């Protein structure tokens, strides 16, 4: 089941898929949405709150829109892992933008790393100059 190491693995694997999807290398959304709880919420860096249905719509429209995209995940760490809740934080760097994220995950034995995404809150931050 989940745990701190699995939470960091999940963050990295999740973003590897997003990178592949947005760049057009992945051709099937497959189980991507199954990695989220049905009541998943995403607070995007501009402050909008989106549901799982909104995420599905955005991902379907965004396929292949950023050829060559590389997403770097920096400083991933688990802030909390107890009582059925794992909270992780990380920086997500794209070539022209960066954001700080806090992700809440819940245990799910059937999930890829034993965790499902419950909520994600992103805030714009400075881009990495390197």
mmCIF file of the C-alpha atoms, coordinates in Angstrom:
data_MODEL
# 
_entry.id   MODEL 
# 
loop_
_atom_site.group_PDB 
_atom_site.id 
_atom_site.type_symbol 
_atom_site.label_atom_id 
_atom_site.label_alt_id 
_atom_site.label_comp_id 
_atom_site.label_asym_id 
_atom_site.label_entity_id 
_atom_site.label_seq_id 
_atom_site.pdbx_PDB_ins_code 
_atom_site.Cartn_x 
_atom_site.Cartn_y 
_atom_site.Cartn_z 
_atom_site.occupancy 
_atom_site.B_iso_or_equiv 
_atom_site.pdbx_formal_charge 
_atom_site.auth_seq_id 
_atom_site.auth_comp_id 
_atom_site.auth_asym_id 
_atom_site.auth_atom_id 
_atom_site.pdbx_PDB_model_num 
ATOM 1   C CA . UNK A 1 1   ? 0.000   0.000  0.000   1.00 0.00 ? 1   UNK A CA 1 
ATOM 2   C CA . UNK A 1 2   ? 1.063   3.706  -0.170  1.00 0.00 ? 2   UNK A CA 1 
ATOM 3   C CA . UNK A 1 3   ? 3.468   5.381  2.197   1.00 0.00 ? 3   UNK A CA 1 
ATOM 4   C CA . UNK A 1 4   ? 6.011   8.193  1.862   1.00 0.00 ? 4   UNK A CA 1 
ATOM 5   C CA . UNK A 1 5   ? 8.246   6.536  -0.736  1.00 0.00 ? 5   UNK A CA 1 
ATOM 6   C CA . UNK A 1 6   ? 5.264   5.437  -2.814  1.00 0.00 ? 6   UNK A CA 1 
ATOM 7   C CA . UNK A 1 7   ? 3.787   8.951  -2.663  1.00 0.00 ? 7   UNK A CA 1 
ATOM 8   C CA . UNK A 1 8   ? 6.937   10.416 -4.189  1.00 0.00 ? 8   UNK A CA 1 
ATOM 9   C CA . UNK A 1 9   ? 6.998   7.629  -6.784  1.00 0.00 ? 9   UNK A CA 1 
ATOM 10  C CA . UNK A 1 10  ? 3.377   8.464  -7.602  1.00 0.00 ? 10  UNK A CA 1 
ATOM 11  C CA . UNK A 1 11  ? 4.100   12.186 -8.053  1.00 0.00 ? 11  UNK A CA 1 
ATOM 12  C CA . UNK A 1 12  ? 6.970   11.424 -10.433 1.00 0.00 ? 12  UNK A CA 1 
ATOM 13  C CA . UNK A 1 13  ? 5.117   8.736  -12.425 1.00 0.00 ? 13  UNK A CA 1 
ATOM 14  C CA . UNK A 1 14  ? 1.996   10.892 -12.668 1.00 0.00 ? 14  UNK A CA 1 
ATOM 15  C CA . UNK A 1 15  ? 3.981   13.744 -14.181 1.00 0.00 ? 15  UNK A CA 1 
ATOM 16  C CA . UNK A 1 16  ? 5.911   11.448 -16.546 1.00 0.00 ? 16  UNK A CA 1 
ATOM 17  C CA . UNK A 1 17  ? 2.555   10.463 -17.998 1.00 0.00 ? 17  UNK A CA 1 
ATOM 18  C CA . UNK A 1 18  ? 1.316   14.091 -18.177 1.00 0.00 ? 18  UNK A CA 1 
ATOM 19  C CA . UNK A 1 19  ? 4.549   15.028 -19.959 1.00 0.00 ? 19  UNK A CA 1 
ATOM 20  C CA . UNK A 1 20  ? 4.116   12.164 -22.444 1.00 0.00 ? 20  UNK A CA 1 
ATOM 21  C CA . UNK A 1 21  ? 0.456   13.016 -23.034 1.00 0.00 ? 21  UNK A CA 1 
ATOM 22  C CA . UNK A 1 22  ? 0.987   16.749 -23.560 1.00 0.00 ? 22  UNK A CA 1 
ATOM 23  C CA . UNK A 1 23  ? 3.972   16.140 -25.838 1.00 0.00 ? 23  UNK A CA 1 
ATOM 24  C CA . UNK A 1 24  ? 1.992   13.605 -27.877 1.00 0.00 ? 24  UNK A CA 1 
ATOM 25  C CA . UNK A 1 25  ? 4.204   10.604 -27.053 1.00 0.00 ? 25  UNK A CA 1 
ATOM 26  C CA . UNK A 1 26  ? 1.395   8.864  -25.129 1.00 0.00 ? 26  UNK A CA 1 
ATOM 27  C CA . UNK A 1 27  ? -1.589  7.891  -27.239 1.00 0.00 ? 27  UNK A CA 1 
ATOM 28  C CA . UNK A 1 28  ? -4.026  6.562  -24.647 1.00 0.00 ? 28  UNK A CA 1 
ATOM 29  C CA . UNK A 1 29  ? -5.273  8.191  -21.464 1.00 0.00 ? 29  UNK A CA 1 
ATOM 30  C CA . UNK A 1 30  ? -5.813  4.633  -20.254 1.00 0.00 ? 30  UNK A CA 1 
ATOM 31  C CA . UNK A 1 31  ? -6.050  4.489  -16.493 1.00 0.00 ? 31  UNK A CA 1 
ATOM 32  C CA . UNK A 1 32  ? -4.953  8.095  -15.879 1.00 0.00 ? 32  UNK A CA 1 
ATOM 33  C CA . UNK A 1 33  ? -8.315  9.147  -14.484 1.00 0.00 ? 33  UNK A CA 1 
ATOM 34  C CA . UNK A 1 34  ? -8.521  5.980  -12.391 1.00 0.00 ? 34  UNK A CA 1 
ATOM 35  C CA . UNK A 1 35  ? -5.579  7.390  -10.399 1.00 0.00 ? 35  UNK A CA 1 
ATOM 36  C CA . UNK A 1 36  ? -7.936  10.042 -8.962  1.00 0.00 ? 36  UNK A CA 1 
ATOM 37  C CA . UNK A 1 37  ? -10.831 9.740  -6.537  1.00 0.00 ? 37  UNK A CA 1 
ATOM 38  C CA . UNK A 1 38  ? -14.258 10.457 -8.068  1.00 0.00 ? 38  UNK A CA 1 
ATOM 39  C CA . UNK A 1 39  ? -14.459 13.637 -5.952  1.00 0.00 ? 39  UNK A CA 1 
ATOM 40  C CA . UNK A 1 40  ? -10.974 14.847 -6.968  1.00 0.00 ? 40  UNK A CA 1 
ATOM 41  C CA . UNK A 1 41  ? -10.470 18.623 -6.913  1.00 0.00 ? 41  UNK A CA 1 
ATOM 42  C CA . UNK A 1 42  ? -7.701  20.610 -8.565  1.00 0.00 ? 42  UNK A CA 1 
ATOM 43  C CA . UNK A 1 43  ? -6.988  24.212 -7.639  1.00 0.00 ? 43  UNK A CA 1 
ATOM 44  C CA . UNK A 1 44  ? -4.984  25.386 -10.620 1.00 0.00 ? 44  UNK A CA 1 
ATOM 45  C CA . UNK A 1 45  ? -2.213  28.010 -10.368 1.00 0.00 ? 45  UNK A CA 1 
ATOM 46  C CA . UNK A 1 46  ? -4.636  30.753 -11.441 1.00 0.00 ? 46  UNK A CA 1 
ATOM 47  C CA . UNK A 1 47  ? -6.994  29.903 -8.565  1.00 0.00 ? 47  UNK A CA 1 
ATOM 48  C CA . UNK A 1 48  ? -9.754  28.061 -10.430 1.00 0.00 ? 48  UNK A CA 1 
ATOM 49  C CA . UNK A 1 49  ? -11.207 24.956 -8.811  1.00 0.00 ? 49  UNK A CA 1 
ATOM 50  C CA . UNK A 1 50  ? -11.678 22.074 -11.227 1.00 0.00 ? 50  UNK A CA 1 
ATOM 51  C CA . UNK A 1 51  ? -13.313 18.681 -10.821 1.00 0.00 ? 51  UNK A CA 1 
ATOM 52  C CA . UNK A 1 52  ? -12.283 15.323 -12.226 1.00 0.00 ? 52  UNK A CA 1 
ATOM 53  C CA . UNK A 1 53  ? -14.651 15.945 -15.154 1.00 0.00 ? 53  UNK A CA 1 
ATOM 54  C CA . UNK A 1 54  ? -12.901 19.272 -15.811 1.00 0.00 ? 54  UNK A CA 1 
ATOM 55  C CA . UNK A 1 55  ? -9.514  17.552 -15.694 1.00 0.00 ? 55  UNK A CA 1 
ATOM 56  C CA . UNK A 1 56  ? -10.748 14.916 -18.146 1.00 0.00 ? 56  UNK A CA 1 
ATOM 57  C CA . UNK A 1 57  ? -11.939 17.610 -20.555 1.00 0.00 ? 57  UNK A CA 1 
ATOM 58  C CA . UNK A 1 58  ? -8.691  19.580 -20.269 1.00 0.00 ? 58  UNK A CA 1 
ATOM 59  C CA . UNK A 1 59  ? -6.498  16.520 -20.786 1.00 0.00 ? 59  UNK A CA 1 
ATOM 60  C CA . UNK A 1 60  ? -8.468  15.301 -23.801 1.00 0.00 ? 60  UNK A CA 1 
ATOM 61  C CA . UNK A 1 61  ? -8.131  18.728 -25.455 1.00 0.00 ? 61  UNK A CA 1 
ATOM 62  C CA . UNK A 1 62  ? -4.433  19.115 -24.565 1.00 0.00 ? 62  UNK A CA 1 
ATOM 63  C CA . UNK A 1 63  ? -3.096  15.954 -26.203 1.00 0.00 ? 63  UNK A CA 1 
ATOM 64  C CA . UNK A 1 64  ? 0.054   16.729 -28.190 1.00 0.00 ? 64  UNK A CA 1 
ATOM 65  C CA . UNK A 1 65  ? -0.167  20.490 -27.658 1.00 0.00 ? 65  UNK A CA 1 
ATOM 66  C CA . UNK A 1 66  ? 3.355   20.825 -26.205 1.00 0.00 ? 66  UNK A CA 1 
ATOM 67  C CA . UNK A 1 67  ? 5.752   18.833 -28.412 1.00 0.00 ? 67  UNK A CA 1 
ATOM 68  C CA . UNK A 1 68  ? 9.066   18.107 -26.710 1.00 0.00 ? 68  UNK A CA 1 
ATOM 69  C CA . UNK A 1 69  ? 7.761   19.025 -23.258 1.00 0.00 ? 69  UNK A CA 1 
ATOM 70  C CA . UNK A 1 70  ? 9.971   18.104 -20.328 1.00 0.00 ? 70  UNK A CA 1 
ATOM 71  C CA . UNK A 1 71  ? 8.556   18.431 -16.797 1.00 0.00 ? 71  UNK A CA 1 
ATOM 72  C CA . UNK A 1 72  ? 10.992  18.457 -13.893 1.00 0.00 ? 72  UNK A CA 1 
ATOM 73  C CA . UNK A 1 73  ? 9.812   17.552 -10.402 1.00 0.00 ? 73  UNK A CA 1 
ATOM 74  C CA . UNK A 1 74  ? 12.038  19.134 -7.766  1.00 0.00 ? 74  UNK A CA 1 
ATOM 75  C CA . UNK A 1 75  ? 12.108  18.810 -3.984  1.00 0.00 ? 75  UNK A CA 1 
ATOM 76  C CA . UNK A 1 76  ? 9.383   16.180 -3.616  1.00 0.00 ? 76  UNK A CA 1 
ATOM 77  C CA . UNK A 1 77  ? 8.651   15.383 0.007   1.00 0.00 ? 77  UNK A CA 1 
ATOM 78  C CA . UNK A 1 78  ? 5.890   13.981 2.134   1.00 0.00 ? 78  UNK A CA 1 
ATOM 79  C CA . UNK A 1 79  ? 4.499   16.373 4.735   1.00 0.00 ? 79  UNK A CA 1 
ATOM 80  C CA . UNK A 1 80  ? 2.038   13.941 6.313   1.00 0.00 ? 80  UNK A CA 1 
ATOM 81  C CA . UNK A 1 81  ? 1.340   10.228 6.107   1.00 0.00 ? 81  UNK A CA 1 
ATOM 82  C CA . UNK A 1 82  ? -1.193  9.040  8.680   1.00 0.00 ? 82  UNK A CA 1 
ATOM 83  C CA . UNK A 1 83  ? -4.838  8.330  9.352   1.00 0.00 ? 83  UNK A CA 1 
ATOM 84  C CA . UNK A 1 84  ? -5.569  7.446  5.728   1.00 0.00 ? 84  UNK A CA 1 
ATOM 85  C CA . UNK A 1 85  ? -4.132  10.641 4.268   1.00 0.00 ? 85  UNK A CA 1 
ATOM 86  C CA . UNK A 1 86  ? -0.828  11.355 2.554   1.00 0.00 ? 86  UNK A CA 1 
ATOM 87  C CA . UNK A 1 87  ? 0.121   14.953 1.791   1.00 0.00 ? 87  UNK A CA 1 
ATOM 88  C CA . UNK A 1 88  ? 3.053   15.592 -0.536  1.00 0.00 ? 88  UNK A CA 1 
ATOM 89  C CA . UNK A 1 89  ? 4.611   18.784 -1.842  1.00 0.00 ? 89  UNK A CA 1 
ATOM 90  C CA . UNK A 1 90  ? 6.870   19.378 -4.826  1.00 0.00 ? 90  UNK A CA 1 
ATOM 91  C CA . UNK A 1 91  ? 7.925   21.942 -7.412  1.00 0.00 ? 91  UNK A CA 1 
ATOM 92  C CA . UNK A 1 92  ? 6.839   21.307 -10.993 1.00 0.00 ? 92  UNK A CA 1 
ATOM 93  C CA . UNK A 1 93  ? 9.001   23.007 -13.621 1.00 0.00 ? 93  UNK A CA 1 
ATOM 94  C CA . UNK A 1 94  ? 8.079   23.379 -17.286 1.00 0.00 ? 94  UNK A CA 1 
ATOM 95  C CA . UNK A 1 95  ? 10.371  25.154 -19.773 1.00 0.00 ? 95  UNK A CA 1 
ATOM 96  C CA . UNK A 1 96  ? 8.518   28.466 -19.368 1.00 0.00 ? 96  UNK A CA 1 
ATOM 97  C CA . UNK A 1 97  ? 6.784   28.199 -15.985 1.00 0.00 ? 97  UNK A CA 1 
ATOM 98  C CA . UNK A 1 98  ? 7.002   26.717 -12.520 1.00 0.00 ? 98  UNK A CA 1 
ATOM 99  C CA . UNK A 1 99  ? 4.572   25.966 -9.749  1.00 0.00 ? 99  UNK A CA 1 
ATOM 100 C CA . UNK A 1 100 ? 4.625   24.747 -6.165  1.00 0.00 ? 100 UNK A CA 1 
ATOM 101 C CA . UNK A 1 101 ? 2.114   21.988 -5.538  1.00 0.00 ? 101 UNK A CA 1 
ATOM 102 C CA . UNK A 1 102 ? 0.518   20.317 -2.543  1.00 0.00 ? 102 UNK A CA 1 
ATOM 103 C CA . UNK A 1 103 ? -1.162  16.989 -3.272  1.00 0.00 ? 103 UNK A CA 1 
ATOM 104 C CA . UNK A 1 104 ? -3.485  15.035 -1.003  1.00 0.00 ? 104 UNK A CA 1 
ATOM 105 C CA . UNK A 1 105 ? -3.653  11.298 -1.629  1.00 0.00 ? 105 UNK A CA 1 
ATOM 106 C CA . UNK A 1 106 ? -5.676  8.530  -0.042  1.00 0.00 ? 106 UNK A CA 1 
ATOM 107 C CA . UNK A 1 107 ? -4.836  4.826  0.227   1.00 0.00 ? 107 UNK A CA 1 
ATOM 108 C CA . UNK A 1 108 ? -6.158  2.490  -2.458  1.00 0.00 ? 108 UNK A CA 1 
ATOM 109 C CA . UNK A 1 109 ? -4.621  -0.992 -2.701  1.00 0.00 ? 109 UNK A CA 1 
ATOM 110 C CA . UNK A 1 110 ? -5.635  -1.287 -6.370  1.00 0.00 ? 110 UNK A CA 1 
ATOM 111 C CA . UNK A 1 111 ? -3.850  1.934  -7.388  1.00 0.00 ? 111 UNK A CA 1 
ATOM 112 C CA . UNK A 1 112 ? -0.466  2.005  -9.129  1.00 0.00 ? 112 UNK A CA 1 
ATOM 113 C CA . UNK A 1 113 ? 1.447   3.048  -5.992  1.00 0.00 ? 113 UNK A CA 1 
ATOM 114 C CA . UNK A 1 114 ? -1.296  2.254  -3.503  1.00 0.00 ? 114 UNK A CA 1 
ATOM 115 C CA . UNK A 1 115 ? -2.537  5.857  -3.551  1.00 0.00 ? 115 UNK A CA 1 
ATOM 116 C CA . UNK A 1 116 ? -5.215  7.878  -5.358  1.00 0.00 ? 116 UNK A CA 1 
ATOM 117 C CA . UNK A 1 117 ? -5.071  11.628 -5.911  1.00 0.00 ? 117 UNK A CA 1 
ATOM 118 C CA . UNK A 1 118 ? -7.800  13.322 -3.831  1.00 0.00 ? 118 UNK A CA 1 
ATOM 119 C CA . UNK A 1 119 ? -6.874  16.992 -4.241  1.00 0.00 ? 119 UNK A CA 1 
ATOM 120 C CA . UNK A 1 120 ? -4.156  19.118 -5.807  1.00 0.00 ? 120 UNK A CA 1 
ATOM 121 C CA . UNK A 1 121 ? -3.413  22.787 -5.116  1.00 0.00 ? 121 UNK A CA 1 
ATOM 122 C CA . UNK A 1 122 ? -0.901  24.598 -7.344  1.00 0.00 ? 122 UNK A CA 1 
ATOM 123 C CA . UNK A 1 123 ? 0.609   28.078 -6.996  1.00 0.00 ? 123 UNK A CA 1 
ATOM 124 C CA . UNK A 1 124 ? 2.751   29.862 -9.581  1.00 0.00 ? 124 UNK A CA 1 
ATOM 125 C CA . UNK A 1 125 ? 6.348   30.369 -8.541  1.00 0.00 ? 125 UNK A CA 1 
ATOM 126 C CA . UNK A 1 126 ? 9.510   31.630 -10.158 1.00 0.00 ? 126 UNK A CA 1 
ATOM 127 C CA . UNK A 1 127 ? 10.946  29.556 -12.962 1.00 0.00 ? 127 UNK A CA 1 
ATOM 128 C CA . UNK A 1 128 ? 14.262  27.855 -12.419 1.00 0.00 ? 128 UNK A CA 1 
ATOM 129 C CA . UNK A 1 129 ? 16.911  29.856 -14.292 1.00 0.00 ? 129 UNK A CA 1 
ATOM 130 C CA . UNK A 1 130 ? 18.924  26.710 -15.159 1.00 0.00 ? 130 UNK A CA 1 
# 
